[in-house]
């Protein structure tokens, strides 16, 4: 019986090792080196054409946005006053971008002290990630962002956007590949949170917001589907959410 148990444990150990080696091999095979592009006027011109396709001017006139991310985080973003509300689970956080200050409740009860600080940090992290998936194309000329042309296998050109600062993961880079309509069809990612370089995510289900701006609301990555939907927008917060000011508690 003892010998049988030892053989079973040995077989289990070898099986686990085999799975680990297969996973490592898959990562190595799938991993792509980060491309080296050519910066300059042509790269900037392509970025400007993309901005026109998504109507960046209309996005800049969009004073308020409400959207859900991944079916778990619900955001209300007052872009005019730089205020933000996010809800997840039984938590609600109101936060001011300019000061970093805010208020929070859990289960309808106010949260204070260290717990409040943790929720404010979590709220910012949710916003930084989720709003980036909502419209990263509005940030291609931000400070700390570089643009470069990359020649693709089919002879067309992609746009490599690299971030040296900003957000919660500076140093990340994304290679945008456009469809025939000029809208991004997918990007490849070189980001610190993923073990594989060049992971692909689609940009689908483009919607035109009431303000005229265009955003993608569906992404497919690693066989999973990520929805940034529904998305609602207006020129002002009062148009988007009439009635009492949802940020009154920050005054």
RODO-2510 file (C-alpha; in nm, 4 decimals, decimal comma):
residues 251
     n   res          X          Y          Z
     1     x     0,0000     0,0000     0,0000
     2     x     0,2842     0,2410     0,0904
     3     x     0,4579     0,1664    -0,2399
     4     x     0,1371     0,2301    -0,4288
     5     x     0,0935     0,5633    -0,2511
     6     x     0,4514     0,6639    -0,3347
     7     x     0,3964     0,5757    -0,7016
     8     x     0,0721     0,7772    -0,7025
     9     x     0,2449     1,0804    -0,5496
    10     x     0,5305     1,0475    -0,7984
    11     x     0,2817     1,0304    -1,0868
    12     x     0,0948     1,3339    -0,9498
    13     x     0,4192     1,5294    -0,9176
    14     x     0,5212     1,4459    -1,2737
    15     x     0,1764     1,5419    -1,4023
    16     x     0,1886     1,8788    -1,2277
    17     x     0,5390     1,9370    -1,3629
    18     x     0,4208     1,8493    -1,7146
    19     x     0,1337     2,0978    -1,6907
    20     x     0,3686     2,3695    -1,5646
    21     x     0,6127     2,3006    -1,8496
    22     x     0,3298     2,3129    -2,1043
    23     x     0,2098     2,6472    -1,9670
    24     x     0,5642     2,7868    -1,9721
    25     x     0,6138     2,6596    -2,3281
    26     x     0,2844     2,8178    -2,4389
    27     x     0,3874     3,1502    -2,2886
    28     x     0,7270     3,1363    -2,4582
    29     x     0,5748     3,0487    -2,7965
    30     x     0,2998     3,3110    -2,7732
    31     x     0,5283     3,5843    -2,6419
    32     x     0,6136     3,8529    -2,8964
    33     x     0,8958     4,1040    -2,8546
    34     x     0,7855     4,4624    -2,8314
    35     x     0,8205     4,6190    -3,1786
    36     x     1,0451     4,9127    -3,2502
    37     x     0,8648     5,1792    -3,4463
    38     x     0,9599     5,5051    -3,6133
    39     x     0,8510     5,8210    -3,4374
    40     x     0,7969     6,1467    -3,6186
    41     x     0,5527     6,3437    -3,8288
    42     x     0,4035     6,0401    -4,0093
    43     x     0,3220     5,8655    -3,6802
    44     x     0,1663     6,1831    -3,5448
    45     x    -0,0367     6,2245    -3,8640
    46     x    -0,1790     5,8718    -3,8313
    47     x    -0,2702     5,9424    -3,4688
    48     x    -0,4501     6,2608    -3,5772
    49     x    -0,6455     6,0674    -3,8411
    50     x    -0,7578     5,8209    -3,5756
    51     x    -0,8661     6,1122    -3,3560
    52     x    -1,0808     6,2419    -3,6420
    53     x    -1,2340     5,8979    -3,6980
    54     x    -1,3463     5,8712    -3,3359
    55     x    -1,4365     6,2448    -3,3323
    56     x    -1,2071     6,3584    -3,0537
    57     x    -1,3575     6,7084    -3,0703
    58     x    -1,6967     6,5593    -2,9818
    59     x    -1,5394     6,3670    -2,6913
    60     x    -1,3889     6,6902    -2,5609
    61     x    -1,7391     6,8414    -2,5661
    62     x    -1,8729     6,5451    -2,3697
    63     x    -1,9093     6,6856    -2,0203
    64     x    -2,0492     6,3759    -1,8481
    65     x    -2,0285     6,0008    -1,9037
    66     x    -2,1966     5,7069    -1,7340
    67     x    -2,0716     5,3570    -1,8121
    68     x    -2,0372     5,0056    -1,6753
    69     x    -1,7178     4,8040    -1,6954
    70     x    -1,7101     4,4272    -1,7094
    71     x    -2,0507     4,4036    -1,5479
    72     x    -1,9068     4,4937    -1,2078
    73     x    -1,8019     4,8610    -1,1867
    74     x    -2,0550     5,1385    -1,2505
    75     x    -1,9071     5,4820    -1,3187
    76     x    -2,0465     5,8337    -1,3339
    77     x    -1,7823     6,0804    -1,4559
    78     x    -1,8404     6,4553    -1,4370
    79     x    -1,5670     6,5611    -1,6783
    80     x    -1,6500     6,9321    -1,6460
    81     x    -1,5972     6,9467    -1,2711
    82     x    -1,3475     6,6574    -1,2609
    83     x    -1,5551     6,4491    -1,0219
    84     x    -1,6143     6,0745    -1,0240
    85     x    -1,8514     5,8215    -0,8712
    86     x    -1,7952     5,4477    -0,8837
    87     x    -2,0069     5,1652    -0,7404
    88     x    -1,9063     4,8021    -0,6970
    89     x    -2,0476     4,5316    -0,4722
    90     x    -2,2011     4,7277    -0,1819
    91     x    -1,9501     5,0155    -0,2089
    92     x    -2,0063     5,3666    -0,3411
    93     x    -1,7214     5,6182    -0,3668
    94     x    -1,7349     5,9848    -0,4665
    95     x    -1,3971     6,1352    -0,5470
    96     x    -1,2534     6,4663    -0,6698
    97     x    -0,9636     6,4263    -0,9115
    98     x    -0,7971     6,7590    -0,8319
    99     x    -0,7690     6,6988    -0,4569
   100     x    -0,7908     6,3194    -0,4274
   101     x    -1,0432     6,3686    -0,1494
   102     x    -1,3752     6,1941    -0,1325
   103     x    -1,6427     6,0128     0,0627
   104     x    -1,7464     5,6492     0,0622
   105     x    -2,0130     5,4176     0,1943
   106     x    -2,0207     5,0419     0,2368
   107     x    -2,3602     4,8811     0,2696
   108     x    -2,5061     5,2315     0,2891
   109     x    -2,2949     5,3222     0,5928
   110     x    -2,0261     5,5960     0,5848
   111     x    -1,6647     5,4767     0,5889
   112     x    -1,3869     5,6743     0,7580
   113     x    -1,0185     5,6658     0,8398
   114     x    -0,7926     5,3979     0,6915
   115     x    -1,0823     5,2154     0,5274
   116     x    -1,1844     5,5351     0,3489
   117     x    -0,8291     5,5879     0,2233
   118     x    -0,8210     5,2316     0,0886
   119     x    -1,1539     5,2761    -0,0909
   120     x    -1,0427     5,6073    -0,2425
   121     x    -0,7290     5,4377    -0,3771
   122     x    -0,9382     5,1496    -0,5120
   123     x    -1,1809     5,3943    -0,6753
   124     x    -0,8964     5,5709    -0,8547
   125     x    -0,7514     5,2389    -0,9723
   126     x    -1,0929     5,1337    -1,1060
   127     x    -1,1339     5,4639    -1,2887
   128     x    -0,7801     5,4636    -1,4327
   129     x    -0,8239     5,1128    -1,5745
   130     x    -1,1892     5,1302    -1,6797
   131     x    -1,1827     5,4773    -1,8374
   132     x    -0,8718     5,3769    -2,0316
   133     x    -1,0653     5,0892    -2,1882
   134     x    -1,3497     5,3344    -2,2578
   135     x    -1,1441     5,5797    -2,4646
   136     x    -0,7628     5,5502    -2,4652
   137     x    -0,7527     5,7124    -2,8094
   138     x    -0,8244     6,0472    -2,6450
   139     x    -0,4867     6,0264    -2,4693
   140     x    -0,2465     5,9749    -2,7593
   141     x    -0,0941     6,3216    -2,7258
   142     x    -0,0898     6,3409    -2,3457
   143     x     0,2344     6,4237    -2,1686
   144     x     0,4555     6,1162    -2,1410
   145     x     0,2991     5,9462    -2,4446
   146     x     0,5000     5,8625    -2,7582
   147     x     0,3780     5,7541    -3,1012
   148     x     0,5602     5,5425    -3,3596
   149     x     0,4778     5,3724    -3,6902
   150     x     0,5256     4,9948    -3,7093
   151     x     0,5250     4,8019    -4,0381
   152     x     0,2879     4,5050    -4,0114
   153     x     0,3225     4,1655    -4,1768
   154     x     0,0654     4,2542    -4,4449
   155     x     0,2571     4,5669    -4,5437
   156     x     0,0219     4,8121    -4,3725
   157     x     0,1190     5,0287    -4,0786
   158     x     0,0173     5,0104    -3,7164
   159     x     0,0537     5,2781    -3,4518
   160     x     0,2571     5,1963    -3,1410
   161     x     0,1530     5,4074    -2,8424
   162     x     0,3890     5,3967    -2,5434
   163     x     0,3246     5,5456    -2,1995
   164     x     0,6199     5,6565    -1,9908
   165     x     0,3965     5,8074    -1,7230
   166     x     0,0359     5,8348    -1,6125
   167     x    -0,2257     5,5840    -1,5051
   168     x    -0,1388     5,3014    -1,2684
   169     x     0,1009     5,1070    -1,4953
   170     x     0,3433     5,3474    -1,6662
   171     x     0,5767     5,1794    -1,9149
   172     x     0,3018     4,9922    -2,1013
   173     x     0,2721     4,9971    -2,4811
   174     x    -0,0068     4,9180    -2,7271
   175     x     0,0100     4,8510    -3,1017
   176     x    -0,3083     4,9701    -3,2716
   177     x    -0,4163     4,7986    -3,5942
   178     x    -0,6882     4,9669    -3,7995
   179     x    -0,9745     4,8194    -3,9993
   180     x    -1,0789     4,9219    -4,3495
   181     x    -1,3126     5,1839    -4,2004
   182     x    -1,0255     5,3587    -4,0239
   183     x    -1,1459     5,2523    -3,6797
   184     x    -0,9167     5,0389    -3,4646
   185     x    -0,9902     4,6677    -3,5139
   186     x    -0,7596     4,5420    -3,2383
   187     x    -0,4496     4,6190    -3,0389
   188     x    -0,1574     4,4140    -2,9139
   189     x    -0,0426     4,4802    -2,5595
   190     x     0,2935     4,4894    -2,3870
   191     x     0,1826     4,5550    -2,0301
   192     x     0,3286     4,4757    -1,6907
   193     x     0,0259     4,2808    -1,5651
   194     x     0,0405     4,0231    -1,8485
   195     x     0,3131     3,7558    -1,8745
   196     x     0,2806     3,7430    -2,2541
   197     x     0,3987     4,0227    -2,4807
   198     x     0,1787     4,1025    -2,7790
   199     x    -0,1495     3,9758    -2,6316
   200     x    -0,4304     4,0696    -2,8702
   201     x    -0,7602     4,2320    -2,7789
   202     x    -1,0279     4,3268    -3,0290
   203     x    -1,2039     4,6632    -3,0446
   204     x    -1,5598     4,5958    -3,1570
   205     x    -1,9187     4,7180    -3,1232
   206     x    -1,8337     5,0812    -3,1892
   207     x    -2,1089     5,3162    -3,0744
   208     x    -2,1709     5,6798    -3,1525
   209     x    -2,2610     5,8655    -2,8344
   210     x    -2,5266     6,1407    -2,8288
   211     x    -2,2442     6,3974    -2,8288
   212     x    -2,0990     6,2480    -3,1494
   213     x    -1,7957     6,0763    -2,9984
   214     x    -1,7348     5,7121    -3,0906
   215     x    -1,6291     5,4446    -2,8418
   216     x    -1,5794     5,0685    -2,8591
   217     x    -1,7925     4,8702    -2,6162
   218     x    -1,6720     4,5110    -2,6638
   219     x    -1,3305     4,3444    -2,6475
   220     x    -1,2291     3,9809    -2,6923
   221     x    -0,9068     3,8684    -2,5245
   222     x    -0,7778     3,5171    -2,4461
   223     x    -1,1173     3,3699    -2,5332
   224     x    -1,3003     3,5986    -2,2903
   225     x    -1,5344     3,8881    -2,3644
   226     x    -1,5090     4,2233    -2,1895
   227     x    -1,8000     4,4659    -2,2188
   228     x    -1,7773     4,8395    -2,1550
   229     x    -2,1500     4,8866    -2,1729
   230     x    -2,3933     5,0484    -2,1460
   231     x    -2,2342     5,3870    -2,2173
   232     x    -2,4373     5,7068    -2,1837
   233     x    -2,3093     6,0585    -2,2389
   234     x    -2,4208     6,4207    -2,2582
   235     x    -2,2760     6,7685    -2,2870
   236     x    -2,3439     6,8332    -1,9172
   237     x    -2,4076     6,6291    -1,6051
   238     x    -2,7497     6,7927    -1,5653
   239     x    -2,8525     6,6564    -1,9060
   240     x    -2,7241     6,3089    -1,8265
   241     x    -2,8586     6,2870    -1,4723
   242     x    -3,1316     6,5477    -1,4042
   243     x    -3,2330     6,6296    -1,0512
   244     x    -3,0252     6,6634    -0,7376
   245     x    -2,6487     6,6887    -0,7763
   246     x    -2,5085     6,3347    -0,7237
   247     x    -2,1823     6,4920    -0,6045
   248     x    -2,3371     6,7195    -0,3411
   249     x    -2,1628     6,5236    -0,0641
   250     x    -1,8263     6,6470    -0,1960
   251     x    -1,9187     7,0148    -0,1518
***
